[in-house]
Amino acid sequence: PQPEEWAVLAVDAQEVKHDSPLRQYRYLIELRRSLRLGSGDLEWLEVHPDILAVRNGVLVAAVNTGPVSREIPVAGSVVHSSGSRRTSTAQLLAARDGHLVLEPNRCVWILTEHGFGS
């Protein structure tokens, strides 16, 4: 038998929670499939030594591996952001304007048609 506190990790419990890991994984898998990520070219983007950023088609994915927040020069629509239940309005507007600040230990997926630094 599993410990009682693991009940929240069961599939039936996670299917009803909007922000559960199961729902997030399913969303990201579907997004990956719909954007055809994994096919086409992958381009590594230079931002800052603390930022790991790649572009695959119209999607830019960036991870801040450093200890402080960093701005990334990409304009578009945030389609996923780690570490929070919802992407804030400020983050959405900043991404649209090309001035997204990425907090430490966070990842963001940005859908863009204009490319990086535009």
N, C-alpha and C positions, 0 to 999 in steps of 0.2 A: 504493500500500500504506500501511496505517496503522502508526504506530510500535508496536513490540512491547509497550510498557508500557500501551497502550490495550486490550489483550486482556481485562483485568478489567472493562472497560466494556461488553463484548459482551452481548447479551441472554442467550445461553446461560450465560454466567458469572454474570450477576446473578440469573437465575431460581433458582439453587441456594443463594444467600446470603440468609438470613432478613432481614438488615438492609441489603440493597442499596437504592439509590435506586429502582430499577425496582419492587421489591416494595413499598416504602413508598408510591410513587405509586399503584400498583394498589390497595393497601389503602385509601388515602384516597379514591380515586375510588369504590370500592365503598361505603365508609362514607358518603360524601356522597350517593350514590344511595339507600342504605337509609334514611337519616335525612331524605331529601327536602330536603336543604339546597339553597338556591337558589330554593326556592318559599316562599311565605308571607312573613312580615314579618321584616325585619332591624332590630334595635334596637341602637344604639350605647350602650355602658355607660360611665359615668364611674367611674373607679377612682383614677387618678393620672395626671399629665401624661405620665409615661414609659410607661404601659400603654395599648395599643390593644386594646379589648375589644368584641366584638359577640355578640349572641345571635340565633340563628335557630332558632326552635322550641325544642327541648329541649337544644340544644347551645350552649355558650359557648366562644368561641375568644378567647384572649388572647395578646398578644405584648408582651414587655418590651423596649422600644426604648432603655431607659436604661442607665447604667453600673453600677448596683447592683441587687441582688435586691429584689423588692417582693412584699408579700403581696397576694393577690387574694381577696376575700370571696365565694367561690363553693363550694358543696358539691355533690359528685357523684362520678362515676367518670371518671378520666382515660382517654380512649380513644386519645389520641395526644400525644406530647411530643417536640419537636425536640431535637436536640443530644445525645441519648443513645440507646444501643442498646435499652435497656429502661427503662421507668418504674420508679423505685425504690419499694420498699415504703413508705418514709417519705413519698414524694410521694403515693402512693395513699391512705394514711391521712390525710394532711393535707387532701387534696381532699375526702375523705369527711366530714371534720369542719369544712370550710369555712375552712381556714387554709392554703391552698396558697401557698408561696413560689416565685415565678417568677424564675429567674436571668436575668441580662442576656442579650440577644440570643437568647431562647428563646421558643418558642410552645407552647401547650398547648390541647388540645381537651378539654372536660369535658362529659360527658353528665349533665344534671341535670333533675329534675322540679320542683324547688322554686324555680327562678329564681335571680337574682343577689342576693347579699347576704342570703340566707335561712339 
